[in-house]
Amino acid sequence: MLIGFLPTTGTPHVISGSIDAGVLAFNFALSLATGIAFGLVPALRSTRPSLAPTLKDQAGAVTGVSSGVRLRKALVVAQVTISILLLIGAGLFIRSLRNLRLLDLGLRTDNVIGFNVSPTLSGYTPVRTKLFTRQLLERVSALPGITAAAFAQMGILEGNEWDSSMSVEGYEAKPGENMSPYCNAVSPGYFRTIGIPLVAGRDFDDRDARYQSGDLDPKAPPSYKVAIVNERYARHYFGDRSPLGRHIGFGINPGTKTPIEIIGVVKDAKYTGVRDEIPRQVFFAFLENDFAGGSVMYVRTSNRPEAAFGSIRAVMQQLDPNIPMYNPRTLDSQIDQSLLNDRLIATLSAAFGALATLLAVIGLYGVMAFTVARRTREIGVRMALGAANSDVIWLVMREVCLLVGSGLALGLIASAAAARTIGSQLYGVTASDPSAMAGAAALLLAVALLAGYLPARRATRVNPVLALRYE
């Protein structure tokens, strides 16, 4: 869900969204098509057997290359090409995932837990919800091992957003400029709880709270009086000047009032997800507005998360057992959830890369073993004339190098052509990264040469006398 405020009034609105399953469908279709293609070719060939060569059984005396052998070699080249493509993709996606996991989010995620509460589901009014929120904060903050606790209207790194069009005092928007920062309403201590440093001004406190209110008008604009902005917001609208004491307001129409005073500036931090750029952000005082909705409570603890959740549940039961506490999680697990798609793509690409490499190695081994068997008599003649073991090995490995080299060259060319397609899925690494290509090529080359060396080594054990009599 994407939650936002309408441009003029700040009324909440919801935009539906879903996770695209195209990656899974594509990989399933690709694997199915590959299996059918590689299984259908030999099946069709088996329906048209060539009886004369079979009955003659003169494989050992054949010095040319039959069409069947050429097809097998072409399939090996194709397998190597696909394998290097998938291995390069796996290396790129794994590096991209690692870059995202090590990215500085502007937060301190260690020992932070979160959960959702919705007193309004139990019939609480906005005023009563505020009183419950304050009581819960006081009780939880007093628990052993709890070092900080705070509420937020929007959970962070959850793919949700609250954006609203806002005017800035003394700033004239350029044509087409985006004047909708991402917003959140947070209670005092929120920035200390999730580890966002305050760089100027002050945090919210009891001065920024209202506990008495008239009837809630759902069409009325938010009644916030103060706000805290992040550094990116301050730089964009105020440059090198201090934003403290400046004013902003909801709406961008001419003559829009700007009654909200900026009282602080915090460091930049991620908002909707790990991959997303840090947006311009505005934070409002959680207890200043009469918005009657669910919220997220974040708690920093020195205890194990399970123990902290148990203690907090006990406090919730004491205050009101009818209010649900749901979706408990740690901030670290929330980061993992935010990277779910990236982890899925990296895992699938690594699995398909390993499978394709295994098939390529098996195919190469089979083709070279078959080739050695066909050339048994030739090898025996060479050894009878004085060929050394190294000469025999090179005779086979030369063909192995040709097949693998052809597949690698085609794969690298294809990966360069596909760079633009997968580039948008990567983070902190380019699709043409030379280290990923070199690593994938080195891995595939090593296992392929090993698969080719085994039949080559076996060829050196051919008995020349028996080989000359081989038919």
N, C-alpha and C positions, 0 to 999 in steps of 0.2 A: 504494500500500500504506500502511496505517496500522499502525504497530507500537507495542505498548504492553506494560505489565506488568500481570499480574493483581493485583487489589486486595490480596490477602493475602501473596503470595509474591514478587511482582515478576518472575514468569516471563514471558518475551516471548510476546506473542500477536499475531496478524496479522488485520487487518480488510480485506477487499477493497473496492475502490472504483473508479469509472471516470468518465470525463468524459462528461457528457450531450451527445448529438448532437441534442437537440431543436431548438436554434436553427437548425441547418442544414436540418433537415427542415421546420420551419415556413416558413422563407424560400423553400425550393423549392416547397412546396405553394402558398404565397401567389402567387409569380410565375406558376406554372402556371395557377392559377385565374384570375388577372387576365388573362393572355393569352387564355384560352379565352372568358372573359366578354366582353371587348372585341372579340374576333374573331367571336363567334357572333351578336351583335346585328345588325351590318350584313349578315352572310351570310344570316340569316333574312329580313331585309327585302328582300334582292335577289331572293328567291324569290317575292315578291308585288308585282311592279312595278305602278305606276299608269300605264296607257298614255295616258290622255287628257291629263294635264298634260304628259307627256313629248312627245307629238306636237304639242301646241299650242305648247310652248316659249315661254311668255309670262313667263318668270322676271323679266324686267326690269320688267314692269308690275304685278307683285304687290305690293300694299301691306300685306297682312296677313302673319302668320307661320304657316307650315305646320307640321304635326306633325313633319315631318322636321327642320326647323330647330330646333324646340323640343327634340327628342331630342339633336341635336348639341350644343346649348347646355347641356343637362342633363349630358351626358357631360363637357363641359369643366369644369363646376362640380365634378363628381365627381373628375376628374383633379386639379384644384387642391386639393380637400380632401385627397385621398390624399397629394399632394406635400407639403403643409404639415405633415401628420402625420409623414411620413418625414423631412423636413428637421429638424423639431424633435427627433425621436428621434436623428438623426445628430449634431446639435449637442450634445445632452445626453450621449450616449455618448462623444463625442470629448473633451468637457470632463472627464467622469468618468475616462477613461483618462489624461488629462494630470494630473489630481489624484493619481492613483495613482502615476504615474511620478515625480512631484516630491515624493512623501510622504517624510517623515523616518522611516527604518526603524530608527533607532538603531544602524545599522552604517555602516562606511566600505567601500563596495563597490569603490572604484577599485583596480586593480592586484592584485586578489585572485583566485587561481585555485584550483580544487578538483578532486579526482579520487578514485575509490574504489579501495580495495585489500582483498583478502580472502585473507590467508595460509592460512586454514583450508581453502580450496578446494585448496590444494597439500599438505594433510596436516599442517599445523602444529598443535601443541597450544596451549592457552591460554598456558602459560608461554613457549613458544618464540615465540608471536605477540607477546608483550610485548617480548621481547628484540629481535625484528625491528623492531618499532615504534620502539623507542628508537634503534636503529642508523640507521634511515631518517631519523628526525628530526635526528640529529646530522649525517649526511651532507648532507641537503638544506639545513639551516641554514647550512652552511659554503660553499654554492655562491655564486659571485659574483652580486650583484644581489638575493639573497634577504634580506629584512629580518626576516621572522618566518615560523614554520611551526608547525602544531599539528594534532592529530588530534581528531576528534569521532565519537562513535558514530552520531549522527543528523545528516544533512545539513539545512541550514536553507533555508527558502523552497522546499521541494520537495514540500509537501503531506503529508509524513510526520509522525507524532507518536509520542512515547513518553510515555504518561501513567500515573501510578500513584497509588493511594490512599495517603495519608500522614498520620500523626498529628503534631501539633506540641506540644511540651512546654508544659504550662500552659495550653493552649487547648482550650476545650470547644466542639465543633462544634455549630452550630444544626441543628435538624431539617431535613433535605433539603439541607443545604449541600454544595456540591461541594468535596471534599477531595482532588481529584486534580490536582495541578499537572503541567505539562508538564516533562519531564525530558530531560537529555542528559548524557553522560559525555564530558569533554573533557580534553585533556592540558595541561600548563603552557604558557602563551603563547597559548592559544586566543583569549582576549579581546583581546589586543594584535593578533593576526593579523587578526581581522575587525573591529576597531575599536569594541569595546564597552568604555567606560571603567569601571574599577574605582573605586567611590566610597567603600568602607569595607573594612577588613580586608585580607586578603592573597590572592594568587593561589595556585593549586596549585603544588607544587614536588616535589622528589625525596622529601620526607618522606611524600608521599601516593601511594606506589607500592609494589606487592608484586611480586616477581619469582619467588618460590618458592611453590608451592601443592601441595596434595594432589590427590587425584582430584576431578574436577569433578562435582558433583552437580547435575543440571539442575533439580531440585526445590528446591534450597536458595535462600533469599532472597539478594539482593545483599549483599556484605560491605563496603559503603562505610563509611568512618569519618568523612569530612568532606564538606562541601557548601558551595556558593556559591549564593546566591539573588538574584533580581532585585528591584528596588525595589518593584514591585507586590506581590510575595510578602511582603516585609518590612512594607509598610504594612498589608496585609490582616490579618496575624496578630500584629503587634507594635506597630502604630500608630506613635507617636513614639519608642518605646523602641528601643534598639539590638538587632538580632537576633544580633550577634556573641556567640558562646559559648552560644547557645541550642541545643536539640537537637530533632531530628525523627527519624521512623522509618517504615518501610514498614508499611502496614496501618492500619485504623481501628477494629479491634475493641477492646472494653474491655481495659485492661491491656497494650496494645501497647507494646513497648519502643521507646525513642527514643534509640538509641546514636550517631546521626550528628550531629556538631557543625557548626554554621554558622560558617565562618571568613571569609566575605567577602560583599559586596553589590555587584552590578553594575547599570549603567543598564538601563532597559527597552529591549527590542529585539523585532522581529518574529521569529516562529518558523516557523509552517507556510506562510505566504504573505503577500503584500503586503496583500491585502484583509482578512485576519483580524485580529481584535483582539489586542493584546499580552497574552499569558496570564501567570498566575503561573508562574514557572520556577524549577527547582532543577537545579543542575549538580553532577555528581559527578566525582571524579578518575578519569580514563580508565584508569589503570594500577592501580587499587585492586581491581578486580573481575576474576573469571575468565570473564566472558562471552566466548564464542568465536564471534564473528560478524564481518561486514564492517564497515568504517569509512570515514570520509571524511577526507582530508588537505587542509587549507587552507594555502595559501602566499601570502604577500604579497611581491611582486617589484617591482623598479624597471625590469625588462627587459620586452620584449614577451612576451605570454603564450606564443606559439609557441616562443620561445627557451627560456623557463623549462620548458615541458613537455619539450622535447628534453633538457635537462640532467637533469631528474628521471628521465626514462626511462633515461638512461645509468646513473644511480645504482641504479635498480631492477635493471637487468641485472647490475651488479656484485655486488649483494647476493644476488639469487636470480632468475635469468631465468624461473623457473617460476611466479612470483607475478604474476598479471595486474594491470595498471594500466588501469582502464577508466573510461568516462564522464568524460573531461576537459572542463572548462567553466570559464568565468569567472563570478564572482559577479554581474556585470552581466548576462550572458546568462541566468543562473538567474532573475534578476528578470524579464527579458523572458519567460521560459518560464512563470513564475508568473502573468503577465498575459496569457497566450495567449488565453484565452476573452474577456477584455475587449477585446483588440485585434481579435479576430475579429468580435465584435458591432459594434464601432465601424466597422470596415471595411465590413462588409455593410450596415449602416444607411446609411453615407455613399454607397455604390454604388447602393443602391436609391433613396435620396433623389434622387441626381443623375439616375438613369434616369427616375424618376417626374416630375421637374421638366421634363426634356427632352420627355417625351411630352405633358405638359400644355401646354408652350409650342407644340409642333408642332400639337396639337389646337386651341389657341386661334387660332393663325395661320391654320389651314385654315378654321375656322368663320368668322372675320372676313373672310377673303378671299372666301369663298363669299357671305357676306352683302353685301359691297360689290358683288360681281358682280350679285347679284339686284337691288340698288337703284341700278344704274347710271343708269337713266332718271330716277329720283327725284333723284339727286344732280345730274344735268344740269339738271333743272328748277330746282332751288335755285340753282345757279350762274348760270343764265340770268336769274334774278330778282334777282341781285346778292349772293348769299351769298359771304362771304369764305372764303379757304382755312382759316382758323382755325375758322370755323363748320362746315365740312365735316369737319375733323379731329375736332372735339368731338362731332359727330354719331355718329361711329364709336367714339371713345374712351369716350363715355358708356356704351355697351353693353359695352365691354371692362371698364370699371371695375365695372359691375354684376355681370358674370360672375365676375371675379376676387375682388371683395369678398364675394360670396356664398360662394365656395369657401373663402376665408380664414376667414370667420366660422364656417362649419361645421367647418372643420379645427381651429380653436382650441377650439371647444366639445368636439369629439371628443378632442383632446389632453388637455383638463382631465379628461374622464371616464376616460381611459386612464392618468392619472398614477399611480394606485395600483398598476397592473399593472407598470409599468416602474420604479417607485421603488426596489424592492428590488435592482435591477441596477446602480444608480448609486452613486457614491462622491463625497462632498463637494459634491454639487449636488442640488437638489430637482427632481422631475419637473415642477413648475410654475414653473420658473425663468423670470422675465420676460425676461431678456436672450436666452436661447435662443429663446423664442417671437418676440421682436421681430426678432432677427437672421434667423430663418428666414422670417418674413413679409416683411421688407424685401427679402431676396434674391429670393423668389418674385415679389413685386410688381414689382420692377425688371425682371426678364426677361420677365414676362407683359405688362407695359405696352409693352416694346420690341416684343414679338411682335405686339401689337395696333396699334402705331403704324405699322408698315410698310404694312399694307393701308390704313390711314387716310390715310397720306401719298400712297399711290398714287391714292386717290380724288380728291385735289385736282388730278390731272393729266387728269381726264376732260374731253374736249372737249364743251361743251354742245350744239353742233349735232349731233355724231354721237350723243350720248347721247339726244337727243330722237327720233332715228330708230332707236334700239336696240330690238330685239325679240328 
